[in-house]
Amino acid sequence: FFFAHVHRIWLMNYFGISGQVLKWLRSYLHWVSQGSVLGPLLFSLYLTPSGQILHSFGISFHCYADDLQLYMLLVLQSESDTDIQACLSVVRSWLSTNFLLLNSAKTEMMVTGPARLNPFFANFTLSLGDDVIHCKDRVKNLGVLFDKTLSFKFHIKEVTRVAFFHCRNIAKIRLIL
């Protein structure tokens, strides 16, 4: 399990943990099971050095459990696509060195902005090794469906559809209740 590879130096340098607490935490990290209460927090601690890589490329990020989301301003006719491509290459290498894998099958990309700019980014792609990541019109994040213009119309439509489904099922069993 990857927490077994957390280095004592990371815990000391990044978080100031030392002494008996460091010994306890290192011992605990060797036995962290997937799905544990501390798992997401410890995973975030493990990913902390990757944040320096992202910041060095001017990319903002957000970690939640085992998800990592990157945010970057794209400017028409700029080098930003080259920057993010180089950053992804360095992050992927760092992950590999630290016993982690960037799952291309679960990697999604969406460019948001005014509808008038959508045609400029319609064919925007990124490469992750041999895999190509294409822009999507919408992505789901923590249960919320985001579309590229941030209108939330698709999310509202989906929530309404699910609510109608459940209301219809309740109506079918109302006489039993």
N, C-alpha and C positions, 0 to 999 in steps of 0.2 A: 504494500500500500504506500502511496507516495509520501505520506506524512513521515514515514520512517526515514526519509531522506532530508528532512529539514535539518539544516546545519545549526549547530550551537551558535555560530557566529551571527547568523541571521537573527536569531532570537535576541541576542545581546545587542547587536548594532542597530537593528531596525526598531526594536521595541524596549530595549533597556532591561531585559529580563536576565537575572543572574542568580547565583547562589542556589539555595534549596529549591526555589520555585523553578529555576531552569532545569535542575535534575528531575523534579517531579514532572514537568511538562515534557521533557525529552522522553522520559519513561512512558508517559501516557501516549505520546504521539506514535510510539511503536505499536500500540494496540487499538488505535482509533478505528472503529468499524464504520463502514459506509452506512449512512442514515442516522448516525449518532447526532445528538443535540449539538455538540460542539463542532461537528464536521464542517458546516458552512463557514463558521468563523475561522477555524484552523486552515481551511482551504484559502480563505482570503488572506490570512497571514502568509501562507506559502507563496501566494502570487504577488506579494508586495514588491519584490524587486522588479517584476515586469512593469510595474507602474512607472519606474524611472525610465525604462525604455520608451514607453508610450509618451511620457512627458517630454523626452528629448526630441521627439518628432512633432511636438506641439499637438498631440492628440489627447483629448479628454476621454475618460473611461468610467465605467460603473461596473462593479462586481456584485453579483447576487448568487449565493450558493456556488454552483459550478459554472455559472454563465459569466461571460465577460462581454460587455458592450462598449464599442468604440464610437466616439463622436468627433467629427471633423468637419470644418468648414471647407466646402468645395467651391472654387471660383472658376468661372468659365475661362478657358484658355490659360490655365495656370499649371504649375508643376504639382498640384495637390494630389493628383492620381498617382504620380511617381512617388511622392512622399509616403502615401498610405501603403503602396505596394512594397516599398523598402521597409517600412515599419512592420508590416505583416510578416515579411521574410525574417526579420530579426526576432520578432516575438515567437514565431514558429520554431526558430532555432533554439531560443531560450527555453521554451517549453520542452522541446525534445531533450535538451541537455539536463533538464530537471525532471525527467521521467514522466512527462505529460504529453498529451497529443491534442493538437488542434483538429477537431472533427469537422472536416470539410462538408460532410453530409448534413450537419446541423448548423452550418454557417449560413447566415442570411445577410443581405445587404439591401438597404433602401435609402434612396436619396429623397429628402423632403425639400419642399420649396413651393413657390407660386406655380400654379398650373401652366402659366405661359412659358416657364423654363423646363417643364417636363420633357419636351422633345430633345433638349440638349443633353440630357442624362439618360435617355431611354436605353441606349446601348452601352452604358458604362459597365465595365466588368473589372474584376480583380482576379489575380491568379494566386492559388494556394498550392504550390507544388505543381502537380499535374492537373489539378482541378481548377475549374473556372467558376467564379461566383458571379451570377447575373443579378442585376437590380430587380427587385420585386416591387409590385404595386402596393402591397400591404404585408405587414409582419405582425405577429402576436408577441406581446411582451407582458408577462405577468397577468395574462388573461385579458388584456386590452388589445384590440385590433387597431393598429395604426395604419393609416393610408398615407401616400406620399404627399398629400396636400394638408394633412392633419385636420381633415374635416370631421372625422369620426362617424361619417354616415354608414360605413360598413360595420363598424362596431355596434352602432345603435340598431342597425338592421338585424345583426346576429343576436343581440340580447333580446330584441323583440321576438324573433323567431323562437328562441329557446323558451322565453316566458309564455308565449302562446301555446307551445307544445305542452308545457307543464300545466297550464290552466285548463287545456282541453282534457288532459288525463285526470285532473281533479274533478272536472265536470262529469266525466264518465263514472267516477266512483262516489259521487256526492250522496247518492241514495244509501250507500253502505255506511258512509261516515255519519 
